[in-house]
Amino acid sequence: MLSEIFRNLRKDFRVEFRNRAAINISIAFAGITTLAISLTAGGVSFSPRVQSIMLWIIMFFSAMNGLAHIFIREEEERTSLFLRLNSSLESVFLSKLLFNFIFFLILQVVICPLYIFFLQVDVKSPLLFLLILVSGGIAISSSTTILGAMVSKAGGKGSLFTVISFPILLPVLWIAITSTTDALEKRASAGFGNTLFFLAFSGVIISISFLLFKYIWVE
């Protein structure tokens, strides 16, 4: 299974960075939105709460196209049948899950420094800030992986994926915003506990998705 996972993961990254459509669109959206907010603010600093809200909204909507693309691309290019014949369903799901983890992490590495620089964000608890970003990213990417499989089989596109993802991820975004605010204001007591919530949430979602994947992706 490990060899199949790494083989599929290598194939996905090779295809993705060959055309770079999803990653370019996501980074361009994030950069333009961040710059537009900075120019609109005119040098006026926002409160930590507002900064946290805008940061997670930018990351969420920037990632939506890429997180859904990993399954939709298989259907559009008619390679899903070949993938099912040459790899086990478990390895397919885990490779797509790892791809979404890494994809979201790449976006965070690009978006966060730009956001901190242009919006003049003062991170008073860097360790908590990093933990919230990583654990929140895991929670979002683990949830959207199975949703991407559902949308691809329903013949939907990225717009449908965003519509069904937002209500499901709303609790995750709310807690992520609250914890990020704690990191910006150096109130780390509740923030570190929320990282455990993200990891537990991700574990439950991954377990359920792993069990249901074959019923969703195989017609």
trRosetta pair geometry for C-beta under 8 A, 3 or more apart (Angstrom, degrees):
i j d omega theta_ij theta_ji phi_ij phi_ji
1 4 5.6 -59 -152 39 36 111
1 5 6.2 39 151 -24 70 105
1 88 6.5 -54 -111 47 89 135
1 90 6.3 -33 -138 99 128 116
1 91 5.0 -159 -157 -76 76 106
1 94 7.8 56 166 40 109 147
2 5 5.6 -51 -147 33 33 113
2 6 6.4 23 159 -10 66 106
3 6 6.1 -58 -145 42 30 104
3 7 6.1 33 154 -22 64 111
4 7 5.6 -56 -143 38 29 114
4 8 6.2 25 160 -14 65 107
4 87 4.8 141 -169 -136 121 97
4 88 6.3 85 110 25 169 87
4 91 3.7 8 107 -179 121 163
4 95 7.5 -106 129 -44 73 130
5 8 6.2 -60 -149 40 25 104
5 9 6.1 23 155 -18 63 112
5 91 4.8 -125 -64 -153 70 88
5 94 5.2 -41 -117 98 120 115
5 95 4.7 -173 -151 -70 62 91
5 98 7.1 79 178 8 108 144
6 9 5.5 -53 -139 40 32 113
6 10 6.1 36 158 -22 65 105
6 95 7.8 -144 -48 -109 16 108
7 10 5.9 -53 -147 35 26 110
7 11 6.5 27 152 -18 61 106
7 87 7.6 -163 81 -93 116 122
8 11 5.5 -54 -148 36 33 113
8 12 6.3 35 154 -21 67 104
8 83 7.3 78 -120 -147 117 108
8 87 5.9 47 -62 -107 127 165
8 91 6.4 139 3 143 138 97
8 92 6.3 -162 -135 -111 168 53
8 95 3.7 43 92 163 120 173
8 96 7.7 -52 138 -44 127 66
9 12 5.8 -51 -147 33 32 111
9 13 6.5 24 157 -12 64 106
9 95 4.6 -138 -56 -152 78 95
9 98 5.7 -30 -106 88 129 127
9 99 6.0 -168 -131 -65 79 90
10 13 6.1 -58 -147 40 30 105
10 14 6.2 32 154 -22 65 109
11 14 5.7 -57 -146 36 29 112
11 15 6.3 25 158 -15 66 107
12 15 6.0 -57 -147 39 28 106
12 16 6.0 27 156 -20 65 112
12 70 6.5 20 -152 -141 131 98
12 95 6.8 156 -9 151 135 106
12 96 7.4 156 -87 -99 159 58
12 99 4.9 -50 116 -102 152 145
13 16 5.5 -54 -138 39 32 113
13 17 6.0 12 168 -2 68 111
13 99 7.1 -157 -57 -123 80 100
13 102 8.0 -28 -87 97 117 146
14 17 6.6 -65 -139 47 21 93
14 18 6.2 33 155 -35 59 109
15 18 5.6 -53 -149 23 28 118
15 19 7.3 -9 167 12 61 99
15 73 7.3 141 132 150 137 147
16 19 7.3 -85 -162 49 25 78
16 20 7.0 71 154 -90 61 43
16 22 6.4 -53 -146 42 100 115
16 23 6.6 85 166 -20 106 114
16 99 8.0 156 -32 -163 149 120
16 103 8.0 -112 -160 -97 163 114
17 20 5.8 32 -141 -73 41 86
17 23 7.5 8 -92 16 66 147
20 23 5.4 -65 -159 55 73 106
20 24 4.9 75 141 -30 93 110
21 24 6.2 -67 -147 38 19 107
21 25 6.3 14 162 -15 61 112
21 69 7.6 -175 91 -148 104 153
22 25 6.0 -60 -147 37 27 108
22 26 6.2 23 159 -17 65 111
22 65 5.7 -173 -142 123 81 95
22 66 3.9 116 165 -104 117 79
22 69 4.4 -135 -89 35 138 166
22 103 7.7 -20 122 -152 127 133
23 26 5.8 -57 -144 38 30 111
23 27 6.2 23 161 -13 66 110
23 66 6.3 69 -73 -103 51 135
23 103 7.4 -127 -89 -145 93 93
23 106 7.1 -29 -133 112 116 139
24 27 6.1 -58 -142 41 27 104
24 28 5.9 27 159 -19 64 112
25 28 5.8 -58 -143 39 26 110
25 29 6.2 28 158 -20 63 107
25 65 5.4 -59 102 97 130 159
25 66 7.6 174 67 -53 99 88
26 29 5.9 -55 -149 34 27 110
26 30 6.4 23 155 -15 62 108
26 62 4.6 90 -167 170 80 81
26 63 6.2 55 -142 -91 130 36
26 65 5.8 -155 -69 57 88 108
26 66 4.9 -27 -47 -24 142 122
26 107 5.7 -68 144 -106 130 121
27 30 5.7 -56 -147 39 32 110
27 31 6.1 29 157 -17 67 109
27 62 7.4 75 -74 -169 25 121
27 107 7.1 -145 -78 -120 72 76
27 110 5.5 -42 -122 132 105 158
27 111 7.9 -141 -125 -64 64 81
28 31 5.9 -57 -143 40 28 108
28 32 6.1 23 162 -15 65 110
29 32 6.2 -60 -143 40 25 105
29 33 6.1 21 161 -16 63 113
29 61 6.9 -119 146 119 137 93
29 62 5.0 179 87 -112 112 78
29 65 7.9 130 -4 7 148 131
30 33 6.0 -61 -145 40 25 108
30 34 6.1 23 160 -17 64 111
30 58 5.5 93 -132 168 79 104
30 59 7.4 42 -113 -90 121 46
30 62 4.1 26 -62 -106 99 148
30 107 6.9 155 -42 -165 156 96
30 110 6.9 105 87 108 147 107
30 111 4.6 -84 -179 -104 145 106
30 114 7.3 110 135 69 103 143
31 34 5.9 -57 -144 38 27 109
31 35 6.2 22 160 -14 64 110
31 114 6.3 -78 -111 -177 73 165
32 35 5.9 -59 -146 41 28 108
32 36 6.1 30 156 -22 65 109
33 36 5.7 -55 -145 36 29 112
33 37 6.4 28 157 -18 64 105
33 58 5.3 178 102 -122 137 104
33 61 7.9 107 -57 79 166 122
33 62 7.6 -128 25 -67 138 105
34 37 5.9 -55 -150 35 29 109
34 38 6.4 29 153 -19 64 108
34 58 6.3 62 -65 -141 85 156
34 111 7.2 174 -52 -155 140 78
34 114 5.3 85 113 130 166 111
34 115 5.3 -112 -127 -91 129 69
34 118 5.4 111 155 58 101 148
34 119 7.2 -96 -161 -34 90 104
35 38 5.6 -55 -147 37 33 113
35 39 6.3 28 157 -16 67 106
35 118 6.3 -104 -95 -142 51 159
36 39 6.0 -56 -145 39 29 106
36 40 6.2 29 156 -19 64 109
37 40 5.7 -57 -145 39 29 111
37 41 6.2 31 156 -22 65 106
37 54 6.2 114 -140 -170 162 144
37 118 7.6 102 77 123 90 121
37 119 6.8 -8 110 -86 117 108
38 41 5.9 -54 -147 33 28 110
38 118 3.9 -78 -76 166 148 107
38 119 6.0 -117 -89 -72 90 61
39 42 7.3 31 172 -68 37 56
41 44 4.9 -135 176 54 85 81
41 45 7.7 71 171 -79 135 20
41 46 6.9 -85 -121 -42 136 96
41 119 7.3 86 15 -127 161 74
45 119 7.8 102 -132 168 67 70
45 120 5.7 -83 -102 87 101 121
46 50 4.0 -108 171 88 123 124
46 51 5.0 155 87 -55 114 81
46 54 7.4 69 75 4 169 136
46 119 7.0 -33 22 -172 110 111
47 50 4.9 90 55 10 80 102
47 51 7.0 -144 93 -6 40 90
48 51 5.5 -56 -144 39 33 115
48 52 6.2 35 158 -22 67 105
48 181 5.0 114 131 -144 104 73
48 184 3.7 171 -143 103 118 132
48 185 5.1 -160 49 -49 172 93
49 52 5.9 -57 -152 34 28 110
49 53 6.5 29 153 -19 64 106
49 177 7.6 55 -158 164 66 102
49 181 5.1 23 -94 -114 59 132
50 53 5.6 -52 -147 35 34 113
50 54 6.3 28 158 -14 66 107
51 54 6.1 -59 -146 40 28 106
51 55 6.2 31 156 -24 64 109
51 119 6.2 145 -129 144 102 139
51 121 5.4 140 -170 -111 142 107
51 184 6.4 130 78 -108 130 167
52 55 5.7 -54 -146 33 29 113
52 56 6.6 15 163 -8 65 107
52 176 8.0 -179 177 126 105 69
52 177 4.7 120 134 -157 111 69
52 178 7.7 137 139 -50 154 14
52 180 3.9 152 -133 95 111 115
52 181 4.5 -82 -15 -59 157 76
52 184 6.5 -134 -57 -1 104 136
53 56 6.5 -68 -152 41 25 99
53 57 6.2 23 156 -18 65 113
53 177 5.4 40 -86 -140 59 130
54 57 5.7 -57 -142 39 31 112
54 58 6.2 33 159 -21 66 107
54 115 7.9 171 112 -151 100 122
54 119 7.5 163 90 -107 138 158
55 58 6.0 -60 -153 35 26 109
55 59 6.5 18 154 -13 63 109
55 111 7.9 128 -159 139 78 115
55 112 7.5 47 -156 -110 117 72
55 115 5.6 100 -113 168 92 158
55 121 7.8 49 -68 -91 130 158
55 180 6.5 -146 68 168 136 160
56 59 5.6 -52 -141 41 36 110
56 60 5.9 41 157 -25 67 106
56 136 7.6 -76 -119 160 113 149
56 173 5.5 144 148 -151 135 88
56 176 5.4 131 -110 108 144 121
56 177 5.4 -103 16 -75 148 85
56 180 6.9 -170 -43 3 113 154
57 60 5.8 -53 -143 34 28 112
57 61 6.4 10 166 -3 64 109
57 173 8.0 71 -75 -161 58 131
58 61 6.7 -66 -143 45 23 95
58 62 5.9 24 160 -21 63 117
58 111 6.3 166 122 -165 116 132
58 115 6.9 164 68 -91 155 130
59 62 5.8 -59 -139 39 25 112
59 63 6.1 16 165 -15 63 114
59 104 7.9 67 178 -161 104 90
59 107 6.6 126 -144 128 81 118
59 108 6.6 30 -130 -91 127 77
59 111 5.8 159 -90 97 84 164
59 137 7.9 -87 168 -93 137 90
60 63 6.3 -72 -153 37 21 103
60 64 6.8 36 154 -45 61 98
60 140 7.1 -133 -111 -138 78 145
60 166 7.8 83 164 -106 134 81
60 169 7.2 162 -135 115 122 143
60 173 6.4 2 -73 -102 143 126
61 64 5.7 -29 -147 -1 38 120
61 162 7.2 42 -124 -134 73 130
62 65 7.9 -64 173 22 34 97
62 107 5.9 158 116 -164 120 132
62 111 6.6 159 57 -83 167 140
63 66 5.8 -73 -160 50 53 104
63 67 5.3 44 153 -24 90 115
63 103 7.3 124 -145 125 96 101
63 104 5.4 31 -131 -111 140 86
63 107 5.5 -163 -83 50 94 172
63 140 7.0 70 94 136 154 134
63 141 7.8 -91 172 -81 142 83
63 144 7.8 153 129 33 111 172
64 67 6.1 -60 -137 38 25 107
64 68 6.4 12 168 -7 62 111
64 144 7.8 -138 -122 -139 57 146
64 158 6.2 108 132 -173 95 100
64 161 6.3 154 -178 106 94 108
64 162 4.6 33 -168 -88 150 98
64 165 6.7 -179 -124 55 102 151
65 68 6.6 -72 -155 42 23 101
65 69 6.1 32 153 -38 63 114
65 158 4.9 6 -114 -138 67 148
66 69 5.3 -51 -141 22 32 121
66 70 7.6 45 163 -35 60 89
66 103 5.2 -165 142 170 128 135
66 107 7.4 -180 43 -55 151 131
67 70 6.9 -40 -170 4 31 109
67 100 5.3 63 -132 -136 84 110
67 103 6.7 173 -81 95 66 136
67 104 7.0 32 -79 -65 111 101
67 140 7.8 -91 -98 141 160 93
67 141 6.4 -142 -122 -122 121 70
67 144 4.3 14 154 127 137 141
67 145 7.4 -95 -174 -72 96 52
67 148 6.1 -138 141 -64 72 131
67 161 7.6 176 89 157 90 137
68 71 6.9 -71 -175 45 51 92
68 72 5.6 34 145 -14 85 124
68 144 7.1 -87 -63 174 67 109
68 147 7.6 -62 -99 108 88 90
68 148 4.6 -174 -127 -117 51 97
68 151 5.9 -30 -147 71 114 147
68 152 7.7 168 -178 -54 81 90
68 157 7.9 92 131 167 142 39
68 158 5.1 159 67 -111 143 69
68 161 3.8 -28 -92 -129 145 175
68 162 7.9 -81 -30 -43 142 67
69 72 5.5 -67 -130 50 35 107
69 73 5.4 44 169 -33 73 107
69 148 7.8 -51 25 -147 26 130
69 158 7.2 -2 -62 -82 79 109
70 73 6.5 -46 -145 24 15 112
70 74 7.7 16 148 -18 48 103
70 96 5.2 138 139 -148 132 95
70 99 5.5 142 -123 101 143 136
70 100 6.3 -102 -3 -64 155 90
70 103 7.7 -139 -56 -19 124 156
70 145 7.7 -32 70 -129 137 74
70 148 6.0 41 57 149 90 157
71 74 5.7 -50 -160 26 42 113
71 75 7.0 32 150 -11 69 103
71 96 6.6 42 -64 -145 88 146
71 148 4.3 141 19 139 124 99
71 149 4.9 -150 -122 -87 161 50
71 151 7.3 119 84 65 125 85
71 152 3.9 -124 130 -24 104 149
71 217 7.9 -113 -144 -113 125 110
72 75 5.9 -60 -157 40 39 107
72 76 6.1 34 151 -18 72 110
72 148 6.9 -97 -25 -170 84 92
72 151 6.8 -34 -72 106 103 103
72 152 4.7 -148 -83 -100 52 96
72 156 7.8 -87 -103 89 116 63
72 157 6.8 83 -142 -128 149 48
72 158 7.4 -85 -9 -58 168 71
72 161 7.9 -87 -46 -48 131 139
73 76 5.7 -56 -138 40 32 109
73 77 5.9 10 168 1 69 113
74 77 6.6 -66 -138 50 21 94
74 79 5.2 -99 -148 71 68 87
74 80 4.2 92 147 -72 109 85
74 83 6.2 -42 -146 2 129 148
74 152 6.8 38 58 -174 95 151
75 78 7.3 24 -175 -77 31 42
75 80 5.6 13 -79 -27 58 134
75 152 4.7 169 -12 -178 135 100
75 153 7.4 -165 -83 -77 143 41
75 155 7.8 -147 153 -102 150 49
78 81 7.3 -13 176 17 70 103
79 82 5.1 -55 -162 45 64 116
79 83 5.8 69 139 -28 82 102
80 83 5.5 -55 -148 36 33 114
80 84 6.4 33 155 -20 66 104
80 152 7.9 155 -82 145 144 131
80 217 7.7 -145 -168 -178 122 98
81 84 5.8 -53 -148 35 32 110
81 85 6.4 28 155 -17 65 108
82 85 5.8 -59 -148 38 30 110
82 86 6.2 2 163 1 66 117
83 86 6.4 -74 -140 49 25 94
83 87 5.7 -32 -180 33 67 114
83 92 6.0 97 154 -112 113 126
84 87 7.2 -76 -116 58 17 73
84 89 7.2 15 -132 -80 82 80
84 92 7.3 -18 -91 -51 57 157
84 217 7.8 179 -88 133 116 108
84 218 6.8 122 -133 -100 142 94
87 91 5.0 -114 179 82 105 119
87 92 5.2 124 109 -59 123 90
87 95 7.9 -38 175 7 155 141
88 91 4.7 88 61 9 87 101
88 92 7.0 -149 95 -7 45 86
89 92 5.5 -53 -148 35 35 114
89 93 6.4 34 156 -18 67 105
89 213 6.0 161 162 109 110 111
89 214 4.7 54 153 -89 168 92
89 217 6.8 159 -142 69 108 128
89 218 6.9 -58 -98 -38 135 119
90 93 6.0 -56 -150 36 29 108
90 94 6.3 20 157 -11 65 111
90 210 7.1 38 -129 -159 82 94
90 213 7.8 130 -95 67 44 140
91 94 5.9 -57 -140 43 32 107
91 95 6.0 32 160 -21 66 109
92 95 6.0 -59 -146 37 25 108
92 96 6.4 21 158 -14 63 109
92 213 7.8 173 84 155 99 136
92 217 7.4 -164 108 126 138 166
93 96 6.0 -61 -150 39 29 107
93 97 6.2 31 153 -22 66 109
93 145 7.4 96 -166 150 76 126
93 149 7.9 -20 -111 -61 87 149
93 209 7.0 168 -168 135 130 99
93 210 6.2 148 119 -114 152 63
93 213 4.5 -34 -85 -138 139 169
93 217 7.8 -155 -74 -7 94 151
94 97 5.4 -51 -144 36 33 116
94 98 6.3 33 157 -17 65 104
94 210 8.0 35 -65 -110 85 103
95 98 5.8 -52 -146 38 31 109
95 99 6.4 37 151 -23 63 104
96 99 5.5 -50 -148 33 33 116
96 100 6.5 32 154 -17 65 103
96 145 5.7 133 121 -154 102 108
96 148 7.5 -152 168 80 130 132
96 149 7.6 98 115 -62 163 104
97 100 6.0 -57 -152 36 30 108
97 101 6.6 36 149 -22 63 103
97 141 7.4 113 -163 139 62 98
97 142 6.6 33 -150 -115 106 65
97 145 4.8 11 -97 -117 70 167
97 206 6.9 74 -142 -126 150 104
97 209 7.9 132 -85 106 124 141
98 101 5.4 -48 -149 31 36 117
98 102 6.4 28 157 -13 67 105
99 102 6.0 -61 -150 41 29 105
99 103 6.0 31 153 -23 67 111
100 103 5.4 -50 -137 37 32 115
100 104 6.2 30 163 -16 65 105
100 141 4.0 162 134 -166 104 105
100 142 7.7 165 96 -63 129 33
100 144 6.5 -174 -162 81 146 101
100 145 5.2 -142 13 -79 156 97
100 148 7.8 -171 -81 -1 137 149
101 104 6.4 -65 -154 37 22 104
101 105 6.4 20 152 -18 62 112
101 137 7.4 97 -148 134 60 101
101 138 6.5 18 -123 -112 98 69
101 141 5.1 153 -81 112 48 155
101 142 7.8 35 -75 -58 92 74
102 105 5.5 -56 -147 37 33 114
102 106 6.4 37 154 -23 66 102
103 106 5.9 -53 -152 31 30 111
103 107 6.7 29 151 -16 62 104
103 141 7.4 149 60 -120 91 128
104 107 5.6 -52 -152 36 36 114
104 108 6.4 38 150 -20 66 104
104 137 4.6 164 129 -166 124 105
104 140 6.4 156 -135 85 156 112
104 141 4.6 -127 -5 -64 145 123
105 108 5.6 -52 -149 35 34 112
105 109 6.4 37 152 -22 65 103
105 134 7.5 29 -110 -121 100 74
105 137 6.1 111 -75 146 64 155
106 109 5.7 -52 -150 33 32 112
106 110 6.6 23 154 -12 64 107
107 110 5.9 -63 -151 41 32 105
107 111 5.7 18 160 -14 72 117
108 111 5.9 -58 -127 43 28 103
108 112 5.6 25 178 -21 68 114
108 133 5.5 130 -164 177 141 117
108 134 8.0 173 107 -80 168 52
108 137 5.8 -66 -41 -80 144 144
109 112 7.0 -43 -123 31 15 105
109 113 7.6 7 172 -4 48 107
110 113 7.4 -79 -170 37 22 98
110 114 6.8 8 155 -7 61 120
111 114 6.0 -75 -157 44 31 109
111 115 5.8 26 157 -21 73 114
112 115 5.6 -56 -140 38 29 111
112 116 6.1 28 162 -18 66 107
112 133 6.7 -3 -79 -121 147 150
113 116 5.8 -55 -142 38 30 109
113 117 6.1 27 159 -18 65 110
114 117 5.9 -61 -147 39 27 109
114 118 6.0 7 166 -4 67 113
115 118 6.5 -62 -135 45 24 97
115 119 5.6 -10 177 14 64 121
115 121 6.6 19 130 -6 83 138
116 119 6.8 -66 -123 54 15 89
116 120 7.9 52 173 -117 49 8
116 121 4.5 -90 -127 51 64 109
116 123 6.8 -36 -124 -24 126 114
117 120 7.7 5 173 -70 23 45
121 184 6.8 -78 -173 -119 97 119
122 184 6.8 97 82 -159 66 85
123 126 5.4 82 127 -86 121 68
123 129 5.0 -17 -157 -48 126 163
123 183 6.3 -14 -154 142 86 100
123 184 6.1 -70 -114 -104 50 64
124 183 7.1 165 58 158 71 50
124 184 6.2 82 16 -176 92 29
124 185 6.5 -17 40 172 136 5
124 186 3.8 -74 120 -50 127 102
125 128 4.1 11 128 30 120 117
125 129 6.1 148 93 -24 70 88
125 182 7.3 -33 42 129 144 72
125 183 4.5 -121 68 -148 103 64
125 184 7.7 -88 29 -39 86 16
125 186 4.9 142 -42 -111 102 61
125 187 8.0 -118 -16 32 146 31
125 188 5.2 174 -142 -73 158 110
125 191 7.4 125 99 67 150 160
126 129 5.4 -57 -146 36 33 117
126 130 6.3 31 159 -18 68 104
126 183 7.8 100 -83 -174 14 110
127 130 6.0 -56 -151 36 29 107
127 131 6.4 27 154 -17 64 108
128 131 5.6 -56 -145 39 33 112
128 132 6.2 32 157 -20 67 106
128 179 7.3 -142 167 171 104 92
128 182 6.7 -88 149 107 147 98
128 183 4.2 -163 100 -102 107 98
128 188 4.9 -143 -63 -121 147 100
128 191 4.7 47 -166 120 129 140
128 192 6.4 -87 -114 -65 100 76
129 132 6.0 -57 -149 36 26 109
129 133 6.5 26 154 -19 62 108
129 180 6.8 66 -126 -134 74 71
129 183 4.0 140 -70 168 75 148
129 184 7.5 85 -89 -58 114 62
130 133 5.7 -55 -148 35 32 112
130 134 6.3 24 159 -14 67 108
131 134 6.1 -58 -144 40 28 105
131 135 5.9 13 165 -5 67 114
131 191 7.8 113 79 145 118 100
131 192 7.1 21 100 -117 157 66
131 195 4.9 -36 153 -95 113 144
132 135 6.3 -59 -133 48 25 100
132 136 5.5 23 166 -16 63 118
132 176 6.2 133 176 -146 103 72
132 179 4.5 176 -117 119 132 122
132 180 5.5 -176 123 -73 153 71
132 183 6.1 -122 7 -31 140 141
132 191 6.4 -58 -65 -172 121 104
132 194 7.1 24 -110 94 95 116
132 195 6.5 -105 -84 -80 54 92
132 198 7.9 141 -141 -22 52 154
133 136 6.1 -60 -137 43 18 108
133 137 6.1 21 159 -21 59 112
133 180 8.0 78 -62 -96 73 106
134 137 5.8 -58 -149 35 25 112
134 138 6.6 27 153 -20 62 104
135 138 5.6 -48 -149 32 35 114
135 139 6.6 36 152 -19 64 103
135 194 7.9 147 99 120 140 74
135 195 4.4 146 1 -146 168 79
135 198 3.7 110 152 87 104 143
135 199 5.8 -62 -142 -49 112 80
135 202 7.8 -133 -166 -16 71 135
136 139 5.6 -52 -149 35 35 112
136 140 6.4 31 155 -16 67 106
136 172 6.7 136 -148 171 81 98
136 175 8.0 -171 -104 94 104 89
136 176 4.1 82 -123 -112 140 123
136 179 7.6 -173 -58 63 124 134
136 198 5.6 -89 -76 -121 46 148
137 140 5.8 -55 -144 38 32 108
137 141 6.0 22 162 -11 68 111
138 141 6.2 -61 -139 44 26 103
138 142 6.0 25 162 -19 64 112
138 198 6.4 103 67 151 101 108
138 199 7.1 22 91 -99 142 60
138 202 4.9 -12 133 -97 101 158
139 142 6.1 -57 -141 37 23 109
139 143 6.5 19 160 -15 60 111
139 169 7.9 132 130 -136 96 92
139 172 4.8 -176 129 -139 131 133
139 176 7.9 -158 59 -62 135 118
139 198 4.4 -99 -43 -157 128 87
139 199 8.0 -89 -65 -60 95 26
139 201 5.2 30 -128 91 113 121
139 202 4.9 -109 -93 -64 59 96
139 205 7.6 106 -151 18 63 145
140 143 6.1 -63 -152 38 27 107
140 144 6.2 12 161 -10 66 115
140 169 6.0 52 -120 -138 80 135
140 172 6.2 167 -72 129 74 147
141 144 6.0 -60 -136 43 30 104
141 145 6.5 47 161 -41 63 98
142 145 6.1 -41 -152 10 28 115
142 202 4.4 114 22 -145 161 86
142 205 4.9 115 130 92 110 125
142 206 5.1 -63 -159 -62 122 92
142 209 7.4 -167 174 11 79 149
143 146 7.3 -70 -172 37 34 95
143 147 6.6 22 145 -10 68 119
143 165 7.3 121 121 -147 108 90
143 168 6.1 177 176 127 131 120
143 169 5.8 155 94 -82 154 96
143 172 7.1 -143 -9 -19 152 156
143 202 7.9 -96 -37 -110 79 65
143 205 5.2 -63 -85 -162 69 158
144 147 5.1 -62 -144 47 44 116
144 148 5.9 55 155 -32 74 99
144 161 7.6 65 -157 178 100 109
144 165 5.6 22 -106 -126 95 131
144 169 7.5 0 -58 -61 94 134
145 148 5.9 -52 -154 27 27 112
145 149 7.1 25 149 -15 60 101
145 209 6.5 76 86 178 105 159
146 149 5.6 -48 -154 32 40 114
146 150 6.6 42 148 -20 66 102
146 205 7.4 -150 12 173 129 92
146 208 7.9 -42 -49 101 171 87
146 209 3.8 -129 -61 -128 134 116
146 212 7.0 55 -149 80 134 111
146 213 6.7 -111 -115 -91 95 82
146 216 6.9 92 -165 47 87 170
147 150 5.5 -51 -150 35 37 114
147 151 6.3 35 153 -18 68 105
147 161 6.4 117 134 -149 106 82
147 164 6.1 -178 -158 105 120 112
147 165 5.5 124 132 -87 164 89
147 168 7.1 -173 -75 47 140 156
148 151 5.8 -54 -144 38 32 109
148 152 6.3 33 157 -21 65 107
148 161 6.3 28 -101 -130 64 130
149 152 5.9 -55 -146 34 29 111
149 153 6.6 20 159 -11 63 108
149 213 6.6 0 118 -141 176 81
149 216 5.2 81 123 122 119 125
149 217 5.0 -60 -169 -76 122 99
150 153 6.2 -65 -152 40 28 104
150 154 6.3 19 154 -14 65 114
150 164 7.7 -99 94 110 129 157
150 216 5.6 -63 -81 -163 73 126
151 154 5.6 -63 -145 42 32 108
151 156 4.1 -82 -167 68 85 120
151 157 7.7 -108 165 29 117 8
151 160 5.5 157 -139 100 113 110
151 161 4.6 -27 -71 -81 172 87
151 164 7.1 -176 -74 41 108 135
152 155 8.0 48 176 -64 29 21
152 156 7.3 -83 -66 53 23 76
153 216 6.5 -172 11 166 152 72
153 217 6.5 -150 -57 -117 131 42
153 219 6.8 169 -150 -67 116 102
154 160 7.3 -129 93 137 126 153
156 159 7.7 -124 179 66 96 69
156 160 3.4 -83 -168 62 131 150
156 161 6.5 152 121 -44 121 73
157 160 5.9 105 53 14 53 98
157 161 7.3 -98 119 -5 35 99
158 161 5.2 -56 -148 35 38 118
158 162 6.4 38 156 -21 70 101
159 162 6.0 -52 -152 32 31 109
159 163 6.6 32 151 -20 63 106
160 163 5.6 -55 -150 34 35 114
160 164 6.5 16 161 -5 68 107
161 164 6.5 -67 -148 44 26 96
161 165 5.9 23 158 -22 65 118
162 165 5.7 -61 -138 38 27 111
162 166 6.3 34 167 -34 65 104
163 166 6.6 -50 -151 17 21 109
164 167 7.2 -58 -163 34 36 99
164 168 7.0 23 152 -7 65 117
165 168 5.9 -75 -156 45 37 107
165 169 5.6 9 163 -2 78 120
166 169 6.2 -70 -136 49 24 96
166 170 6.4 52 159 -59 62 89
167 170 5.6 -26 -151 -15 32 120
169 172 4.8 -56 -163 44 70 117
169 173 5.7 71 138 -25 88 101
170 173 5.7 -55 -143 39 31 110
170 174 6.2 34 157 -23 65 106
171 174 5.6 -54 -145 35 32 114
171 175 6.4 24 160 -12 66 106
172 175 6.2 -60 -149 41 28 103
172 176 6.1 29 154 -20 65 112
172 198 7.1 88 -141 -114 95 86
172 201 6.7 172 -92 133 103 161
173 176 5.5 -56 -142 39 30 114
173 177 6.2 33 158 -22 65 105
174 177 5.9 -54 -150 33 27 110
174 178 6.5 24 153 -15 62 107
175 178 5.6 -53 -147 39 34 112
175 179 6.1 31 156 -17 67 108
175 194 5.3 -180 171 -154 109 123
175 197 6.3 -91 172 96 160 143
175 198 7.4 -169 105 -64 130 89
176 179 5.9 -57 -143 41 28 108
176 180 6.1 29 157 -20 64 108
176 194 7.9 171 -84 151 40 133
176 198 7.7 76 -79 -86 90 126
177 180 5.8 -54 -143 37 28 110
177 181 6.4 33 154 -22 62 104
178 181 5.7 -54 -154 32 30 114
178 182 6.7 33 148 -20 62 102
178 190 7.6 -56 140 117 110 127
178 194 7.2 175 87 -91 103 161
179 182 5.4 -48 -154 31 38 115
179 183 6.6 39 148 -19 66 101
179 190 7.3 -133 -104 113 74 86
179 191 4.3 118 -152 -133 83 82
179 194 4.4 -133 -80 73 131 152
179 195 7.5 135 -156 -50 154 69
180 183 5.5 -50 -151 34 38 114
180 184 6.5 34 152 -16 66 104
181 184 5.8 -56 -147 38 33 109
181 185 6.1 10 159 1 68 113
181 187 8.0 -9 118 46 75 114
182 185 6.1 -70 -140 52 27 95
182 186 7.8 -91 167 83 57 5
182 187 4.3 -96 -147 76 82 87
182 188 6.3 133 151 -89 110 32
182 189 7.8 -120 -161 43 134 59
182 190 6.0 -144 -96 66 157 93
182 191 3.9 -162 93 -57 140 118
183 186 7.5 29 -168 -77 27 36
183 188 7.2 63 -96 -94 58 79
183 191 5.8 134 -53 -145 79 161
187 190 6.9 7 134 29 98 94
187 191 6.9 124 100 -19 66 112
188 191 5.1 -74 -145 46 48 117
188 192 5.9 43 168 -26 87 102
189 192 7.3 -71 -170 25 16 99
189 193 7.7 3 146 -5 53 111
190 193 5.7 -63 -161 39 43 114
190 194 6.4 46 148 -27 74 105
191 194 5.7 -54 -154 28 35 113
191 195 7.4 43 150 -25 63 93
192 195 5.8 -39 -162 16 41 115
192 196 7.8 42 145 -14 60 95
193 196 5.8 -49 -166 28 46 112
193 197 7.0 49 140 -20 68 99
194 197 5.1 -43 -154 29 48 118
194 198 6.6 52 149 -21 70 96
195 198 5.6 -48 -152 32 37 112
195 199 6.5 34 151 -15 66 104
196 199 5.7 -55 -147 39 34 109
196 200 6.1 32 155 -17 68 107
197 200 5.8 -58 -145 41 29 108
197 201 6.0 33 155 -21 66 109
198 201 5.6 -54 -144 38 28 113
198 202 6.2 29 156 -20 63 107
199 202 5.7 -52 -146 36 30 112
199 203 6.4 34 153 -22 63 105
200 203 5.6 -52 -149 33 32 114
200 204 6.6 30 155 -16 65 104
201 204 6.1 -58 -152 36 29 108
201 205 6.3 24 155 -14 65 111
202 205 5.8 -59 -144 41 31 109
202 206 6.0 28 159 -19 67 110
203 206 6.0 -56 -142 38 26 108
203 207 6.3 26 159 -20 62 109
204 207 5.9 -58 -149 35 28 110
204 208 6.4 21 158 -12 65 108
205 208 6.1 -59 -147 41 29 106
205 209 6.0 26 157 -18 66 113
206 209 5.7 -57 -140 41 28 111
206 210 6.1 35 157 -27 64 106
207 210 5.8 -53 -148 30 26 114
207 211 6.8 19 156 -13 60 107
208 211 6.0 -62 -154 38 32 107
208 212 6.1 6 159 -1 69 117
209 212 6.1 -70 -138 50 29 97
209 213 5.9 52 161 -59 68 95
210 213 6.1 -28 -142 -8 23 117
212 215 5.4 -64 -166 44 63 110
212 216 5.8 55 141 -22 88 110
213 216 5.8 -66 -148 40 33 107
213 217 5.7 -1 171 3 74 117
214 217 6.6 -63 -124 48 25 92
214 218 5.3 -6 -174 12 65 122
215 218 7.1 -47 -103 50 15 89
